[in-house]
Amino acid sequence: MNTGKLALHFGHPLSSVYAKAHALGLRKSEEFLRSPGSGRFSNTRLIEGGIRTRFKKGHIPANKGKRMSEYMSAESIEKSKATRFRKGHIPANHKPVGYERTTRDGYIEVKVAEPNVFRLKHRLIWEHHHGKIPPGHNVQFRDGNRGNTSIGNLYLISRSHQLKSENSMYARFPKEVQGLIKLKGALSRQINKINKK
């Protein structure tokens, strides 16, 4: 008997039957688990069972190349008109231009055009105050808070300078330690040059 039938027989929730069986150390036998009575599908039964209902390779749909009137009655066509999208239909989750959303990374995006054209808010604010952002440059946040898009918190930085100063491996260290890391790198390069000779 499967667990669902046991639960009905004893008048207890299924979870309490499982809990009691676990507490008593009872386990279903492999033979029962393989049987159809367990309610489980083995991989082979699942695959074989699904083969009958799959479309075969090269299957041609019954309505291919036909007008709707050829495979539906006039009454069905009229009924289907009530559920069709009308021209100019606006979905319930549509957001207007100007809508703001926050990305997973914490950046604020603003919808600037239809359909679904978004731009980063801090870049829009920078361009509003200073004009177009030159190629090879990024707008960064002084305080590191991506939600603070006030113009006083934004600054322009070239990507090459950003790579050297902000995104390098030692950018998180104080200035003194950064200097030591650079000196160590220079010293290592000199030692390697001498060793190559």
N, C-alpha and C positions, 0 to 999 in steps of 0.2 A: 504494500500500500504506500502511495507517495505521501509526502509530508502535508500537502494541502488537504488531502482526505482525512489524515489523522487529526489535523486541527479542527476540521468540521465535526468529526466524530466525538472529540473530547470537548468541543465548544470553547476552545481557547484560540487566541491569536496565533498566527503562523510563527511569529518571532518567539513566542514563549515555548512552542514545541521545539524549535531549533535550540533554544537556550537550555531546555531541560535535557535534550538528547546530548548536547555538548557536556553538560554537567555530569551526566551518567557515563560519559565516554563512549556513547553509541555512535557507530559509523555505518553508512550504507555500504554494502558489498560491491565489489567491482562488477560482478555479474548483474546486479540490479541496475547499476548506473549505465550499463551497456544495453539494457533491455528497453523496449519501447515504453514500458510502464513507468519509467523514470521521468518521462517527459522531455528528456534531453535528445538533441540531435548529435550524432557523431559527424565528423567531417565528411565521410563518404555519403552518409544519408542526406546531409544537407546539400552537398554538391549534386548527387543524383536526383534528389527531389526537385531542385531548382532547374535542372536541365529541361524538363518537360515544358516549363512556362517561359523559357527564354526565347527571344527572337533569334532565328537562325541567320547565319551570315548570308547577305544578299536579300534579306526579307524586304519586300516592297509594301509600304503602308497602304491600307485599303483606300485612303482618300488622296493618294498621291496624284497630282495633276488634275484633280477634279474640282469642279465648282461646289460650293457648299450645298447648293440645291440638288446636286447629284447624289449626295450621301446622307442628307438630312431632310426631314419632312418640313413643310412650310411652317407648321406649328412649332417645331423645335427651333427653327431659325428665329422665329418671333420671340420665343422664350429666352433665347441666348442673347438677344439684343439688350435686355435689361441688365445683364452682367458685364457688358463690354465697357472698356474705358472710352469716354467721349473725347473728342478733340479738345485740347486745352485742359485736360484733366490735371489737377494738382494733387499729388499724394498727400496723405494725412501727415507724414513726417517731413514734408517740405520745409526748408528753412529759407527765409528771405535774405536778400543781399544785405550785408552788414552783420549777419549772425556770427557770433564768436564761439569757437570751441577750443578746448585744450588738448594737445596731443599727449601721448604717453610720456614723452620726454619733458613735458611741462611748458612747451611753447604754446602761445596763443595764436590761433589762425583765424582770419576774418574772411568771410565769403565776399568776394568782390564782383562776381558775375555768375550768370546762369550758364549751363547747369553745373553746379558744384565746383566752381573755380575758387580755390582758397589761397591766400597769401599770408605769410607770417606778419603779425601785427607790428612787431618791433621794426621790421624792414619798411613797412608802410609809413610808420611814424617818422623814421629817419629820412625817407625820401620826401615826405611832406615838408620837413624843415630844411633839408640840405640838398635836395635834388637827387637824381639817379645815383645809385650805388655803383662805383666804378667796377669794371671786371676785375676779378682776382681779389676782391675785398669782402669782408663780412662785417656785420653789425653785432657787437657783443654787449653784455650787461656788466656794468662796473661792479655791482654788488653780487653778481652771480645768480640773482633771482630772476628767472625767466618770466615770471608773472609781473614783474615791475617794468612796465614799458614806457615810463615817463622819459621824455627826451633828455633830461639831466642824467639819467642812468645809462644812456646808450653812448657808445663810441665806435668809430670806424677803425678797422684794423686790416692790414693786408694779410692774405692767407699765409704768405711766406713768413712774415713776422709772427703771426699767430702760432705757426708751427714751431718756431724757435723759442718763443717766450712763454706761451700759455699751454700748449699741448705737448711740450717735450716731457721726457721722463722725470726731469728734475724741477719742473715748474711748481710742484707742490711744496718744495723745500724753501726755507728762508734764503735771502740773498747771499748771506755768508756761505751757506752750504752749497748753493748753486755755483759760486765762484770756485770752491774747492773741487767740486765735481768736474768743472771745466779744466782746472789745473791738472787733475788726475788724468783726464783724457789726453791732454797735451803731452804730459809726461809719458804716458803709455805709448803714444805715437812715436815719440823720440826714441824710446827704448826699442820699439819694433824696427825702426829704421836702422839703428845701430846693429841689431841682431841679424838683419838681412844682409849686411855688408860682411 
